[in-house]
């Protein structure tokens, strides 16, 4: 832990003014919704590129400020008075925009806690796919900044995982396209539950201060997921196997100039490697959160 963060950690603090970068879309909207639902924060501000709106969240009290993620000064101005910053920036913004966000949080001078856009894979295990490499640079920047932090690993998002792009197509008769032997474990958390875990972190910041934590509802293999689908539908779930070597060969055969090229193959490799696995659970730190299971999600999805 950096010395400045260690010193700050010694004194208890509460959080009042929260900024969520990217808080109107994706997992960010779930986090913003839960922060507002607590009614515990004086302000919840969302920042993003250009004009943006989210009627439900703004009607519930969220405010919005447009920023230029290429400008540290622009971001810092939007962070004025903030004591907590949560990044849910995605896509290409995961890297340079987040680096600038860390610099802006430092420049603002009031930020007591920073949560990077870590939600998903546990990067402390350094996944093979280059897609995740840029996040490591953000982590290094955050460590060096002296800011207090919490890294939150959630595994894959339960409510966005079951799509053909990732090989887990719930269409009857489609089967699953998987890499490896199907026995690699990966963690899963619904985005609504991620919002609840994050709200609890901000309500009780010292519980996970300057730590990497892992939370989830389930840790499952492809075979275990297939068994759940079979139990719900009564139909055999076919598994179409590709070797990890074949997936790596596809990535090598068509390399691109950025880590976002070959995105599908990189995700399938990550799943096949079990890079989304958790070998510990920190759920016990947040007894108020009772995450919904993959089984419950599949029962709802398959019985529609």
C-alpha positions in Angstrom: 0.0 0.0 0.0 1.4 3.5 -0.9 2.4 5.5 2.2 -0.1 8.3 1.5 -3.0 5.8 1.2 -1.8 4.0 4.4 -1.8 7.2 6.3 -5.3 8.1 5.1 -6.5 4.6 5.9 -5.7 5.0 9.5 -8.4 7.7 10.0 -12.0 6.6 9.7 -14.1 8.5 7.2 -17.5 8.6 5.6 -18.4 9.4 2.1 -20.9 12.0 1.0 -20.4 13.1 -2.6 -20.0 10.3 -5.2 -19.1 10.6 -8.8 -19.8 7.6 -11.2 -17.9 7.8 -14.5 -20.1 6.2 -17.1 -22.9 5.8 -14.6 -25.8 6.0 -17.0 -24.9 2.9 -19.0 -24.1 -0.8 -18.5 -23.0 -1.8 -15.1 -22.7 1.9 -14.2 -26.5 2.4 -14.3 -26.9 -0.5 -11.8 -24.4 1.1 -9.5 -25.9 4.5 -9.7 -29.4 3.1 -9.0 -28.2 1.4 -5.9 -26.3 4.4 -4.6 -29.4 6.5 -5.0 -31.6 3.8 -3.3 -29.5 4.0 -0.1 -30.4 7.7 0.3 -27.2 7.9 2.2 -25.2 10.2 0.0 -25.5 14.0 -0.3 -25.0 13.8 -4.1 -24.6 11.2 -6.8 -23.1 12.7 -10.0 -22.6 10.9 -13.3 -20.0 12.1 -15.7 -19.5 11.0 -19.3 -18.7 12.2 -22.8 -21.1 14.7 -24.4 -24.8 15.0 -23.6 -26.4 12.1 -21.9 -29.6 11.4 -19.9 -31.3 8.7 -18.0 -34.8 9.8 -16.9 -35.2 7.2 -14.1 -31.9 7.9 -12.5 -32.1 11.7 -12.9 -35.7 11.7 -11.5 -34.2 9.8 -8.5 -31.7 12.5 -7.9 -28.6 11.8 -10.1 -27.0 14.8 -11.7 -24.9 14.8 -14.9 -21.8 16.6 -16.1 -20.2 16.2 -19.6 -16.4 15.9 -19.6 -13.6 15.5 -22.0 -11.8 12.3 -21.0 -8.8 13.5 -22.9 -8.4 16.4 -20.6 -7.4 15.9 -16.9 -8.5 19.5 -16.2 -12.0 18.9 -17.6 -12.4 15.8 -15.5 -11.0 17.4 -12.4 -13.5 20.3 -12.7 -16.3 17.7 -12.7 -14.9 16.0 -9.6 -14.8 19.2 -7.5 -16.0 18.3 -4.0 -16.2 14.6 -4.7 -14.9 12.3 -2.0 -15.6 9.0 -3.9 -15.0 8.2 -7.6 -16.3 5.0 -9.2 -15.2 4.3 -12.7 -17.4 2.2 -14.9 -15.8 3.3 -18.1 -15.8 0.6 -20.8 -14.4 -0.1 -24.2 -11.4 1.8 -25.4 -11.9 4.2 -22.5 -10.8 1.5 -20.1 -7.2 2.6 -20.5 -6.3 6.2 -21.3 -9.5 7.7 -20.1 -9.1 5.8 -16.8 -5.5 7.0 -16.5 -6.7 10.5 -16.9 -9.5 9.9 -14.4 -6.9 8.8 -11.7 -4.9 11.9 -12.4 -8.0 14.1 -12.2 -9.0 12.5 -8.9 -5.6 13.2 -7.5 -5.8 16.8 -8.8 -9.3 17.4 -7.3 -7.7 16.9 -3.9 -10.9 15.8 -2.1 -11.2 12.2 -3.2 -11.0 9.7 -0.4 -11.8 6.5 -2.3 -11.4 5.4 -5.9 -12.9 2.3 -7.5 -11.5 1.5 -10.9 -13.5 -0.2 -13.7 -12.2 -3.6 -12.5 -15.7 -5.2 -12.4 -15.2 -8.6 -14.1 -12.0 -10.6 -14.3 -9.6 -10.7 -11.4 -6.6 -9.0 -12.9 -4.3 -10.1 -10.1 -4.2 -13.4 -11.9 -3.0 -11.7 -15.2 -5.4 -13.2 -17.8 -3.8 -14.5 -21.0 -6.0 -12.4 -23.3 -4.3 -9.0 -24.2 -7.7 -7.4 -23.8 -7.2 -7.0 -20.1 -3.6 -5.8 -20.1 -4.4 -2.1 -20.1 -6.2 -2.4 -16.8 -2.9 -3.3 -15.2 -1.5 0.0 -16.2 -4.4 1.7 -14.5 -3.8 -0.3 -11.4 -0.2 0.8 -11.3 -1.2 4.4 -11.8 -3.7 4.1 -8.9 -1.1 2.5 -6.6 1.3 5.3 -7.3 -1.3 8.1 -6.9 -1.6 7.8 -3.1 -5.4 7.6 -3.4 -7.3 5.0 -1.4 -8.8 2.3 -3.6 -10.9 -0.8 -3.7 -10.6 -3.3 -6.6 -13.8 -5.3 -7.1 -13.7 -8.5 -9.0 -17.1 -9.9 -9.9 -16.4 -12.5 -12.6 -18.6 -12.5 -15.6 -22.0 -10.6 -15.6 -24.7 -13.2 -15.2 -27.3 -11.2 -17.1 -25.1 -10.5 -20.2 -23.1 -13.8 -20.3 -25.6 -16.1 -22.1 -25.2 -14.9 -25.7 -23.9 -16.5 -28.9 -20.9 -14.1 -28.9 -19.5 -15.8 -25.8 -20.5 -19.3 -26.9 -23.4 -19.7 -24.5 -26.5 -19.5 -26.6 -29.7 -20.4 -24.8 -31.7 -20.8 -28.1 -33.2 -24.3 -28.0 -31.0 -26.8 -29.8 -28.0 -24.3 -30.3 -25.8 -25.9 -27.6 -22.7 -24.2 -26.1 -19.5 -23.5 -28.1 -16.7 -23.7 -25.5 -12.9 -23.8 -25.5 -11.0 -26.3 -23.5 -12.5 -29.3 -21.7 -15.4 -27.4 -20.2 -14.2 -28.0 -16.6 -12.6 -24.6 -16.0 -14.4 -22.6 -13.4 -15.5 -19.0 -13.8 -17.3 -16.7 -11.4 -20.6 -15.0 -12.1 -22.5 -12.0 -10.6 -25.6 -10.2 -11.8 -25.1 -6.5 -12.5 -27.9 -5.6 -10.1 -25.9 -7.4 -7.3 -22.7 -5.6 -8.3 -24.6 -2.3 -7.7 -25.5 -3.6 -4.2 -21.9 -4.7 -3.4 -20.6 -1.3 -4.5 -23.1 0.6 -2.5 -22.1 -1.4 0.6 -18.4 -0.6 -0.1 -19.2 3.1 -0.1 -21.4 2.8 3.0 -18.6 1.0 4.9 -15.4 2.0 3.1 -12.9 0.6 5.6 -14.2 -2.9 5.2 -12.4 -3.2 1.8 -10.1 -0.2 1.9 -6.9 -0.6 -0.2 -7.8 -4.2 -1.0 -8.6 -6.4 -3.9 -11.9 -8.2 -3.2 -13.8 -10.9 -5.0 -17.6 -11.2 -4.8 -19.9 -13.4 -6.8 -23.1 -15.5 -6.7 -21.6 -18.6 -8.3 -18.4 -20.2 -9.5 -19.3 -22.7 -12.3 -17.9 -24.8 -15.1 -19.4 -25.0 -18.6 -20.5 -28.6 -17.7 -22.2 -27.4 -14.6 -24.0 -24.6 -16.5 -25.1 -27.1 -19.1 -26.5 -29.3 -16.3 -28.5 -26.4 -14.9 -30.0 -25.8 -18.4 -30.8 -29.4 -18.8 -32.5 -29.6 -15.4 -34.7 -26.6 -16.2 -35.6 -27.5 -19.8 -35.5 -31.3 -19.7 -33.4 -31.2 -22.9 -29.8 -32.4 -23.4 -27.5 -29.5 -23.9 -24.8 -30.1 -26.5 -21.3 -28.9 -25.9 -19.3 -28.1 -29.1 -15.7 -28.2 -28.1 -12.8 -26.2 -29.5 -9.3 -26.7 -28.1 -7.5 -23.8 -26.4 -4.8 -24.2 -29.0 -7.3 -23.7 -31.8 -8.5 -20.5 -30.2 -5.0 -19.2 -29.7 -4.2 -20.1 -33.4 -7.2 -18.0 -34.5 -6.0 -15.0 -32.5 -2.5 -15.4 -33.9 -3.8 -15.9 -37.5 -5.5 -12.5 -37.6 -3.6 -10.2 -35.2 -4.8 -6.6 -35.0 -3.2 -3.3 -34.0 -5.2 -3.1 -30.7 -6.1 -5.3 -27.8 -9.7 -5.1 -28.9 -9.1 -7.0 -32.1 -10.2 -10.7 -32.0 -12.5 -9.8 -29.2 -14.7 -12.8 -29.4 -11.8 -15.2 -29.5 -10.2 -13.4 -26.5 -13.3 -13.8 -24.4 -13.7 -17.4 -25.3 -10.1 -18.1 -24.4 -10.6 -16.3 -21.1 -13.6 -18.5 -20.3 -11.8 -21.7 -21.5 -8.8 -20.9 -19.3 -10.9 -20.2 -16.3 -9.4 -16.7 -16.0 -12.7 -15.6 -14.6 -12.4 -17.9 -11.6 -12.4 -16.8 -8.0 -10.4 -18.8 -5.4 -11.8 -16.9 -2.5 -15.1 -15.1 -1.7 -15.4 -11.8 0.2 -19.2 -12.0 0.2 -19.1 -12.3 4.0 -17.8 -8.7 4.2 -21.2 -7.6 2.9 -23.9 -9.5 4.8 -26.6 -7.1 3.6 -26.1 -8.4 0.0 -27.7 -11.7 -1.1 -26.7 -12.2 -4.7 -29.1 -13.9 -7.1 -27.9 -17.2 -8.5 -27.1 -18.2 -12.1 -29.8 -20.9 -11.6 -32.4 -18.3 -10.8 -31.4 -16.2 -13.8 -31.6 -19.3 -16.1 -35.0 -20.3 -14.8 -36.3 -16.8 -15.5 -34.7 -16.6 -19.0 -35.6 -20.1 -20.1 -39.2 -20.1 -18.9 -40.2 -16.9 -20.6 
